[in-house]
Amino acid sequence: MEERRFTEEELQQYNGKEGKRAFVAYDGKVYDVSNSFLWQNGRHQAMHTAGADLTTSLNQAPHSANLLEEFPIVGMLVED
């Protein structure tokens, strides 16, 4: 099975709002965080939003990016 590729524009559609899945990207990988209670309505701790590349902003989080490993990888983030 071939891995799905997301552009930033496509990733933005998965913002966790109005019943949509909540996807976030980090270091080129796209994770599905939809089932996490911490990502309700596509927001996490009023700091991060779903449908975005969190590679730079996770440096501000009180936890490491390793927590994303708990979520399924649904694809890769590619340049437009």
N, C-alpha and C positions, 0 to 999 in steps of 0.2 A: 504494500500500500504506500502510495506516494504521500509525503508530508505536504500539508496545505501551506501555501505562501500567502502572507498578508502584507499589503502595503499599509502605510500609516492611515490612509484614507479608509481603507477597508476595516482596519482595526477599530477605528472610531465608531463604527456601526454597532460594535459589541460593547455598549456602554452600561448595560445592566438596568436600563430604564424601560418602563412599559412592557415588561415581560421578556425583554431581550437578554441573551446570555451576557455575562460579564467576563471579558478577556482583558488581560494586561500583558505587555511585553517587557522582557528584561533580558538584556545581553543577547538579543537576537531571537530568543525563544518566546512563543506566545502561550500563555497559561490560561486555563479556564478556571476562574475563581467564583463562578456562579453559585456553587453550593456552600460557600463560606458565609456564615452569619455576619462576619466582619466586613463583608462586601455588599450589604443590603442596598438595593437601589443604585448600585454602581459606585458607591462612595466608601472609602475606608478612612476612618479617623479624621474626617474633614480635611485630609491632606492630599489624598490620592483619589483619582477617578478612573473607573474602568474605561476601556477603549483607548488607552494611552500607553506610550512607551515609558516605563518607570526607571529606566537604566540610570538616569542622573538623579532623579528625585528620591530614590531609595537610600541614597547616602544620608538623607536627613531623618530617616526612620530610626526608631529606638531599637530595632531588631535588624538582623542581617537578611540578606536576600535569600539565604538558605531556606527560609520558610516557604518560598515559592515551590520548592521541590515536593511539597505535599500535594500539589495540584497537578492535574493532567496537562501535559504539553499538547496543544492542538495544532501547532504549526510553527513557522518561522517568520520573522519580520524581515521584509526585503525593501530595498529602496524603490521608489516609484519608477 
